[in-house]
Structures are given as structure tokens and as C-alpha cells.
Amino acid sequence: MADLTKKFDVLVIGGGNAALCAAISARRARASVLVLEGAPKFYRGGNTRHTHNMRCAHDAATEILTGPYTEEEFWDDLLRLTGGQTDEELAKFMIRESKDILNWIVEQGVRWQPSLGGTLSLGRTNSFFLGGGRAMLNALYLTAERLGVEIVYDAEVIDLQIENGMFLSAKLKQPIDGASEIRASALVAAAGGFEANIEWLKEYWGDAADNFLIRGTPYNRGSILKMLLDKGVQEIGDPTQCHAVAIDARAPKFDGGIITRHDSVVFGIVVNKHAQRFYDEGEDIWPKRYAIWGRLVAAQPDQIAYIIFDSTVVTSFMPTLFPPIAGATIAELAGKLELDPVALEKTITEFNAAVQPGTFDHTILDDCRTEGVTPPKTHWARRIETPPYLAYPVRPGITFTYLGTRVNRQSRMVMKDGKPSANMFAAGEIMAGNVLGKGYAAGIGMTIGSVFGRVAGREAARNAKN
Ligand SMILES: Cc1cc2nc3c(=O)[nH]c(=O)nc-3n(C[C@H](O)[C@H](O)[C@H](O)COP(=O)(O)OP(=O)(O)OC[C@H]3O[C@@H](n4cnc5c(N)ncnc54)[C@H](O)[C@@H]3O)c2cc1C
């Protein structure tokens, strides 16, 4: 067990990808490093446990990646998906560094596997972790331990002593081996966003947030983020912006993970609790639209919606943990969903009547569309007419929030007066808002954590040694 009464060179708060990349990088730069993970060991690794893939730029196909994904293309994607709400200098820096991360992360013990088919078609842009996020984390923890990084679990930090932009010490919720105050020459904050803090979400979303499901760890309550912002660090990002997808309403409140996400929207229609459609289900190909459905459902009454389809498409998308709810007739299905059967029958009848002839192909923007119904379904519109009729109830599934601490290219936090902090660095979700003002493209969360984690660790070590 580490001697927690000594002063460390670098203290890393958090236990996910960003924290581990920072800890390894700091340790490789010869710093003494302590990682404080608030969660118990079994639940170590925050949202990173649930991940599968990471987006990195590369100039040519590899054994794993099916083709090139240049820095320019990555930048174009980021610009488009954020609507320009990104720090161009930091974003381009991240994209450039991401090229090297593909190899660096392998040097830390992580292994890649080729993309599986899936619904998001990411084989060219994203590398997949062999064994998923948990295996990736296990590799990083093993490497960190072998290098001599000290790691303590159940070590929630409840206060930070910061004076004039300089970190002095962190206070533990409960003493560990007689220590409750941890001192270090430099701090890396990698403690995630505030997505698991329903009360904080309610400040922006009102009571609707009570109906949100949190896809990842219950330990990302934003406490470190709040402390830093309260103690003079400049904030960045819109607090209402987050990554949110439609997940099964039967999922647990926290930690439901990837297997509760529904990718069946383009194969049917989506109605609210009044059995009314409310958005074009075929607006664009699914990888470009899946991340808007969390917000769309959040805006519906009682934050609930239902994806409705028929038996002809059941095998067209990835199955999820929960089976669809089935009815031999639309009225029977409506009854099981507690929807008004007359209203649901009317919505489906009107939709079916509006469907135009076309050639269905969900991999392109096909010509199967509706005419004369509002909202339209502009692609992949096919009649819902073959029983049994099926449905998934969905709620907003919050992945992570974007409000964060402003950082510079050294991953060093910037204070409210615009000056860089003397010794505080941030990486991962806690500073994602620097790159993601809004929007999302699959795999960027891990890019942000890996790139800025590596930089933060290296710079924190350098800072501590000077
Ligand atoms: C279901 C799901 C699937 C996802 N899939 C992908 C994917 O495939 N690709 C991708 O790029 N992104 C994905 N993401 C997003 C991705 O998980 C995050 O962007 C990334 O893991 C963030 O890493 P992080 O280290 O910043 O935070 P986390 O991995 O969440 O780690 C934060 C850590 O901080 C700790 N902590 C919090 N507060 C305290 C405190 N007060 N004291 C001490 N410790 C504290 C937590 O216990 C946790 O260990 C997914 C997210 C979810 C929820």
C-alpha cells in the first residue's frame, strides 16, 4: 500500500482512460504518481468500461482500419458535427496527436481488433479495443502498476485546496491508512463530467432530468469539476450540451451501457405518449443521427417515446438486451404500451398511406420516402403492416456532459483571469467542452481522453520536476 502521507509529484484524480493515460505518461517521465479512483475496484474505470472504439487520424489502411482517415477529413467531420463550436487550435492539435496515439496506446498494452459490422459502420475511422473498454482498462491498469504508479480505490476526493491557481492538496472522503489530505506538486483532474448528478442536470433541464437514464458510471457526479470552477478555473462549454441517445426505457438508472441503445429508428417510426410522430426518422444515415435522439425524446411529454416497427425488419439491426414488446394487432400493441389504440392506429394508417414506392437500402440515402404526412420520413420509409407489430419504449440516455474546465495545448487549466494555472492539468470528459461545443462523432470521447491524458501526464511531470 502506498504511503499516502508523502508528497507525490503528480496526483491524478479519476480512474478511467484519461486518468490512466495521464498516470502512465507522467510515470514514464519519471514522476512519482498517485491515482485516486473514487469507485471501488470492481467498478473502476468510469465510463471507459463501456467503450468499444476510438477515432484516430491515419494516412493509410492498416490491419485493423479499412482505409485512410486523414487529419483534414477528421477536422472536416469535427467542424461539421460541432457546427464550428470547437477550439480550432486545440482540436487540430488533438487530431494531429491522435495519429500517434494509435501506436502509443498499443505500447501501453492495449490491443485492437477489426471492426465488426454493426450499425454505425466505423471500420475506416475507428479502431476497436480487443475485448472492449474493460479489457482496454485492464491493460492500462496493469501497465501503470508495473511502472510503479500507486493506485487507491474507494478514494473519493471531496475537496481541493487551491490558492491563486495553484493546487496544494486534495481531501479524501474517508481517511485511508491514516491519511485524509493528499499532497502533490501537480494535479491532473480526470474525474469525468457531471452526467450522474441528477440534481445538477435538473438545474438546466428541470424535472425532465428525473426521467433521464445515465448510460455510464454513477460515480461521475461532477464534484471535481464543480470544485475547480468554484475555485477560479475558467469554464468552457454549454451546460445543456451532452451526448445523449435513445435507450431502452427498461434499462437501469445507471450503467446500462451499450447493450441498451436502440439502433432501430430508421426501420420504423417513433411516436410519443400521445401516439404522435414528432421527427423525421429517416433524415440522414444512422451514424450521423443516432446521437440526436436522446435530446429529441427529452423534449417529448414525460420524456418517453416508442420505436414502432413490424416483423419484417426484426433482423435488420443489432439486437439489444431487451426484447421488443409485441402485439398481434396495432390495438393490442398500443394496449401493452399504454397508448391510445385509436390514436396509434390513426398514426400508422396515415404513415402507411404516405409511403411512396422505392428501393430500400439503409446504407444509402434511398428513395423510400413519404409524401403528405408531417413530419415526413425522407428515407427508408416502408409500410408497417406485417404482424406481429413490435415496439421498444425509449428514454433519453445521457452518455456524458460537455461543460468543462478550459485548458491550453499543454492540457493545463486556464484560470478565470486568463492565466494558465501553476500546476493543474485536466484530461478527458472533464475538459471535453474545449473540443466538443455540441454534437458528437463516434469514438471522439476516447480520443480526447487519450490525447489530452498523455499530454497532461507528461506536462504535469515536467511541472513537478521544475
Ligand atoms: C455506454 C457508453 C459507451 C461509450 N462508448 C464509447 C466508445 O465506444 N468510444 C468513445 O470514444 N467513447 C465512448 N463513450 C464515452 C467515453 O466513455 C468517455 O468519453 C470516456 O470514457 C471518458 O474517459 P474519462 O477518463 O474522461 O472518464 P471516465 O472513464 O468516466 O472516468 C472518470 C473517473 O473519475 C472518477 N471520479 C469521479 N469523481 C471522482 C472523485 N470525486 N474522486 C475520485 N474519483 C472520481 C470515476 O470513478 C471514474 O473512474 C461511451 C460512454 C458510455 C457511457
The ligand as an SDF file (V2000), in Angstrom:
LIG
                    3D

 53 58  0  0  0  0  0  0  0  0999 V2000
  -22.3020    3.3120  -22.6600 C   0  0  0  0  0  0  0  0  0  0  0  0
  -21.1770    4.1720  -23.1410 C   0  0  0  0  0  0  0  0  0  0  0  0
  -20.4890    3.8050  -24.2930 C   0  0  0  0  0  0  0  0  0  0  0  0
  -19.4540    4.6150  -24.7560 C   0  0  0  0  0  0  0  0  0  0  0  0
  -18.7620    4.2070  -25.8700 N   0  0  0  0  0  0  0  0  0  0  0  0
  -17.7330    4.9580  -26.3140 C   0  0  0  0  0  0  0  0  0  0  0  0
  -16.9040    4.4960  -27.3740 C   0  0  0  0  0  0  0  0  0  0  0  0
  -17.0420    3.3790  -27.8670 O   0  0  0  0  0  0  0  0  0  0  0  0
  -15.9240    5.3250  -27.8200 N   0  0  0  0  0  0  0  0  0  0  0  0
  -15.6960    6.5590  -27.2490 C   0  0  0  0  0  0  0  0  0  0  0  0
  -14.8050    7.2820  -27.6930 O   0  0  0  0  0  0  0  0  0  0  0  0
  -16.4290    6.9880  -26.1920 N   0  0  0  0  0  0  0  0  0  0  0  0
  -17.4230    6.2220  -25.7160 C   0  0  0  0  0  0  0  0  0  0  0  0
  -18.1360    6.6430  -24.6300 N   0  0  0  0  0  0  0  0  0  0  0  0
  -17.7090    7.8820  -23.9670 C   0  0  0  0  0  0  0  0  0  0  0  0
  -16.4620    7.5390  -23.1310 C   0  0  0  0  0  0  0  0  0  0  0  0
  -16.8280    6.5710  -22.1880 O   0  0  0  0  0  0  0  0  0  0  0  0
  -15.8840    8.7290  -22.4130 C   0  0  0  0  0  0  0  0  0  0  0  0
  -15.7050    9.8080  -23.2840 O   0  0  0  0  0  0  0  0  0  0  0  0
  -14.5230    8.3720  -21.8120 C   0  0  0  0  0  0  0  0  0  0  0  0
  -14.5200    7.0970  -21.2370 O   0  0  0  0  0  0  0  0  0  0  0  0
  -14.1600    9.3890  -20.7740 C   0  0  0  0  0  0  0  0  0  0  0  0
  -12.9790    8.9970  -20.1210 O   0  0  0  0  0  0  0  0  0  0  0  0
  -12.5970    9.7610  -18.7950 P   0  0  0  0  0  0  0  0  0  0  0  0
  -11.3710    9.0920  -18.2910 O   0  0  0  0  0  0  0  0  0  0  0  0
  -12.5860   11.2160  -19.0090 O   0  0  0  0  0  0  0  0  0  0  0  0
  -13.8260    9.4930  -17.8030 O   0  0  0  0  0  0  0  0  0  0  0  0
  -14.2980    8.1210  -17.0790 P   0  0  0  0  0  0  0  0  0  0  0  0
  -13.8030    6.9340  -17.8060 O   0  0  0  0  0  0  0  0  0  0  0  0
  -15.7560    8.2590  -16.8980 O   0  0  0  0  0  0  0  0  0  0  0  0
  -13.5480    8.2070  -15.6910 O   0  0  0  0  0  0  0  0  0  0  0  0
  -13.8760    9.1640  -14.7150 C   0  0  0  0  0  0  0  0  0  0  0  0
  -13.3790    8.6400  -13.3960 C   0  0  0  0  0  0  0  0  0  0  0  0
  -13.4330    9.6440  -12.3840 O   0  0  0  0  0  0  0  0  0  0  0  0
  -13.7820    9.0180  -11.1560 C   0  0  0  0  0  0  0  0  0  0  0  0
  -14.2600   10.0550  -10.2470 N   0  0  0  0  0  0  0  0  0  0  0  0
  -15.3140   10.8920  -10.4180 C   0  0  0  0  0  0  0  0  0  0  0  0
  -15.4090   11.7340   -9.3660 N   0  0  0  0  0  0  0  0  0  0  0  0
  -14.3880   11.4450   -8.5260 C   0  0  0  0  0  0  0  0  0  0  0  0
  -13.9400   11.9770   -7.2750 C   0  0  0  0  0  0  0  0  0  0  0  0
  -14.5750   12.9760   -6.6620 N   0  0  0  0  0  0  0  0  0  0  0  0
  -12.8460   11.4200   -6.6780 N   0  0  0  0  0  0  0  0  0  0  0  0
  -12.1630   10.4040   -7.2760 C   0  0  0  0  0  0  0  0  0  0  0  0
  -12.5540    9.8550   -8.4570 N   0  0  0  0  0  0  0  0  0  0  0  0
  -13.6420   10.3810   -9.0780 C   0  0  0  0  0  0  0  0  0  0  0  0
  -14.8010    7.9740  -11.5830 C   0  0  0  0  0  0  0  0  0  0  0  0
  -14.9630    6.9660  -10.6070 O   0  0  0  0  0  0  0  0  0  0  0  0
  -14.1690    7.4540  -12.8700 C   0  0  0  0  0  0  0  0  0  0  0  0
  -13.2560    6.4240  -12.6170 O   0  0  0  0  0  0  0  0  0  0  0  0
  -19.1310    5.8330  -24.0950 C   0  0  0  0  0  0  0  0  0  0  0  0
  -19.7900    6.1660  -22.9130 C   0  0  0  0  0  0  0  0  0  0  0  0
  -20.8030    5.3410  -22.4340 C   0  0  0  0  0  0  0  0  0  0  0  0
  -21.4880    5.7260  -21.1500 C   0  0  0  0  0  0  0  0  0  0  0  0
  1  2  1  0
  2  3  1  0
  2 52  2  0
  3  4  2  0
  4  5  1  0
  4 50  1  0
  5  6  2  0
  6  7  1  0
  6 13  1  0
  7  8  2  0
  7  9  1  0
  9 10  1  0
 10 11  2  0
 10 12  1  0
 12 13  2  0
 13 14  1  0
 14 15  1  0
 14 50  1  0
 15 16  1  0
 16 17  1  0
 16 18  1  0
 18 19  1  0
 18 20  1  0
 20 21  1  0
 20 22  1  0
 22 23  1  0
 23 24  1  0
 24 25  2  0
 24 26  1  0
 24 27  1  0
 27 28  1  0
 28 29  2  0
 28 30  1  0
 28 31  1  0
 31 32  1  0
 32 33  1  0
 33 34  1  0
 33 48  1  0
 34 35  1  0
 35 36  1  0
 35 46  1  0
 36 37  1  0
 36 45  1  0
 37 38  2  0
 38 39  1  0
 39 40  1  0
 39 45  2  0
 40 41  1  0
 40 42  2  0
 42 43  1  0
 43 44  2  0
 44 45  1  0
 46 47  1  0
 46 48  1  0
 48 49  1  0
 50 51  2  0
 51 52  1  0
 52 53  1  0
M  END
$$$$
